[in-house]
């Protein structure tokens, strides 16, 4: 199998309804990284549900952005550490539970340029959004509109006419990803596209 099919999900992202989307401000692209779900203690720590629990990206990031109700605010990441299947994060200026409570419900985003560099043939799942999906016979299936994250794995959500198809984001399903041509070639098992 070509190295391009190697599935990398170091950084997954979604909105609060398990649907991925990108946020932009000026020329900066923000990648949703996780959701602030609650406070932790009285000193301003926050619990973050990352969209990819295996990520190590927070260890090298200093600036983060909280997005809530369409408003983005920039913060310096003071500290972070894994906590069960979540992360505990401490933001500069969020020094008590009162300030921390205002952050609950926010999506923590990172600047796309701060993501770890990938090896040749690897890609982040969000980069597949917008690709045309075709089967191995060349028949157009639709366009990837978003990524849907579940506890069982991620799915490419493909708009096919008036219906949405959910294609598992696994290397066994994908023959080729060609970013230059804007296409993903899949080899779905019989019946998957009929669901």
N, C-alpha and C positions, 0 to 999 in steps of 0.2 A: 504494500500500500504506500503511495507517495507520502512524503513527509508533510505535505500541505494538509492532509487529512487528520493530522495529529490534533486532537481536540484539546484546547487549552482554555480553561475557565478560571484563570487567576483572578479575574475581576469581573464579576457579574453585576448587573445593575437592573433596577426596576423602579416602578412607581409604587405607591402604597397598595395597588391592586395587583401586584405580581406581574405587572407589565413594564417592560423596559422602555426607557425613552432617554433622549439626550437633552441636556439643558445648555444653552449658550449665553454668554454675556460678552458683547463686543466680538472679538475674534477668539475668545477662549471657549473651548468646549469642556463642559463639566460632565463627568461620568458619575451617575448615581452609584454609590458604594454600599450603602446600607441605610437602615432606618433606626432613628433614635426611638426606643420603645418605652424607656422609663429612666428614672434617676437611680443612683446607687449611693446610698449614704447621704450625709449632710453637707459634704464639702464640694459639691458641684460635679461629681462624677456622673457619667451617663452610660446607659447600656445601649449598645449598638448591635442590631441584628444585621450582620453583613450579608450581602446577596450571594457571596461565595465564602462559606465558612473556612475554607482552606487557604484563603489569601494571606499573604505576608506583606502586602503593599503598605499597610499603615506604618511599618517599621522604618520606612524611608521617606515618609511624607511629612511635611511641616505645616503646609497650609491646607485647610479644608473649607468647605462651603456648606452651610446649612440652608436648605430650601424648604420653605413652608408657606403655603398659601400664595405661591407665585413670587415670593420675596426671597432673595438670596443674601446671606450675610457671610462675610469672610472671617475666619478664626485661625489663630495659630494653635496647632495641636501640641499641647503641653506634654501629654503622656498618653500611652495606650498599652493595653495588655490583654491577652486572651482571657476569656472567662467562660468556661463551659463551651457552648457553641456560639458564644457571642464575644464581643469585645467590650471592655470598659475603656472609655475615653474621657480625657480631661482636656477641656479647652481653656486657653488663656482668657481671663476676664469672666469666666463662669465660675464664680467662687463660692456659691452657696446653693442650697436646694431651691430657693426662690427663683434664681436665674436659670438653674438647671431645668426646672419644671417648664419654663417657657420654650425650651428646646425640644421637649417630648413631642413626637409626631413629625419631626423634621426628617428630611432625607439628607444624609450626609453625602456630599459630592466631592470629587477630587478633579483637579485639572488633568485633562487627558495627557498632557505632556509629562506629568509626573509618574505615569504608569511605568512599571518595569519594562525594559526593552525585551522583545521576544526573539526567539531563534528564527532563522529563515524557515518558512513553511508553517509557522504558528500564527494564530490570530486570536484576538479577543472576541467573544461571542457577539458583543454589540456591533462589531464591524460588519457582521453579516446582514444587518438591517438594510433593506433597500435592494438586496440582490434578487435577481430573477431566478426562480427555481424551475429547473427542467428535469425530466426523467432521462434515463440512459438512452432512450430512443429519440431524444430531442424534442419531445412534446412539452410545451410550456404548461407548468402547473400553476404558477402564480408568483407573487412577490412577497418576500419576508418583510412583515410590517413591524414586528417586535419579537422579543424573546420572553418566554413565560417560564419563570422559575418555580419549581415545586420541590417538595422534600425528596421526591424520587428522581429529580434531574431537571434539565432544562429542555425546552421545546422551542423550535423555530415556529412562529405563528405565520402562516402563509395565507395571504388573501387570494382566494381562487374564485373569481367571479363574485357571487354574492355570499359565498360561505368561507369560513376560516378552516384551515387544515392545521393540525398540530403534528409537526415532524420532529421526532426525537433528535436532539443535538448530540448524536453519537457517531463515531467514525464508521461504524458498520453500515450506517444509512447513507453516508455521503461518499460519492465517487470522487468528486473534484470540486474545489472552490477556486474560481478564477476571478480575482478582484479586478483585473485589467478589463475583462469582458463583462464584469458585473453579473456573473452567473454562478449558481451552485447547482451541480449535477447530482441528483440523488438516485438511489436504487431502492425504492420502497418495496416492502413485501406485499404480496397480493392482498388486496382488501383495505390497506391502510388509507388510501385516498378516497375510499368509498364511505368512510365513517362519518 
